[in-house]
Amino acid sequence: MLRLLTAGESHGRALVGIIEGVPSNMELSAGYIDRQLFRRQQGYGRGGRMKIETDKVEILTGVRHGKTLGSPISLVIWNRDFENWEDKMAVEAVLKEIEKVVIARPGHADLVGKYKYFFDDIRNVIERASARETAMRVALSAVARKLLSDLGIKIGSHVFSIGTASYKDRDSIDSVLLGILGRKNGAEGVSDEADKSEVRCLDENVASKMVQQIKRAKKSGDTLGGVVEVYVTGLPIGLGSYVEFDRKIDGQLAQAMMSIQAIKGVEIGEGFENAGKFGSEVHDEILLRNRKIVRLTNRAGGLEGGVTNGQPLWIRAAMKPISTLMKPLRSVDLSKMKPAEARRERSDFCAVPAAGVVAENVVAPVLANAVLEKFGGDSMGELKQRFAQEAFFG
Ligand code: EPS
């Protein structure tokens, strides 16, 4: 089974990570991981930091001559911005006076972090709570994504809405998605198309409305959230299980998505929309065609009973607007216990396009774990052989 661990402060020297449990003999290069890191850094609405960082991973252990060894794989991403923060983020004590952050931003981890860890400087909280952490999470997840990709399991995402800029109805986007998902590249084709847009949106008109909204938010010192959708194709029937709560794969996927910074809602398919409909309008009928079971709809989002059902997996996630505002909200100076405006910090205005890339990557370890649990194997050859012989797609 896969185990992942990340470490690193946003403006510290580096982000580091370990992934353990990857079978041997899987081809893996830094370039494969870097492609996901590059995609995560794109998108209209990012702030100044992304001009400083060009994230590249170094593989330190677990890979030899381009193939995994079955041993723990450790990665490092150096923070380029660290050179501007050497004193502020020094490991050793520094003699200089370092200004403390004492005003908490509403919606951020600032206030709770200060009280939980007993800090007099909110900088200690900001540094780890920052979404910079997702760079390493994506890097580690990309390793699991490679494992899935080698088995033909493809992942993709697109941005469904930013602020109120959204598709008018589901049908207009579903017909486009259905076409893409049916092609050779499966769900990865969704990302290939979405990546052509600066907001990762599949429809030009909706995309330009999204850009307009972000521009307006930026002008007024505000921020915006949105909804992203992740798809996975090539999944066999039977990943996850209904027999015990913690083996339900929808629960595991929700945890992976919900733990991305600023994600506040997760649904499988259109979970919330379906709650207001009749059962007859929601469930996907089971039909026979040429003695084969077929489903004409996928409202369940590829999961029934916490188990993959052979249909494309479809997960939606809602991101709240970023909590660092240039037009700050009211807060409190905790050193003086007096009202104050929240701190203005360099920040993104909208990171929804990047969140989609993070989301599509973080589902990979969950699914790779389920694949390893069901099919097993210490080497990629073994896993591939078992998958080819035993995977049932319906
Ligand atoms: C972030 C604030 C900004 C973002 C950062 C997340 O960083 P800074 O405060 O250094 O300008 O750029 O995102 C990343 C660094 C990244 O790699 O995604 C925050 O407050 O969470």
Residues whose N, C-alpha, C, O or C-beta is under 5 A from the ligand:
A	BS01	EPS	R49 M50 A129 S130 A131 R132 A135 R346 S347 D348
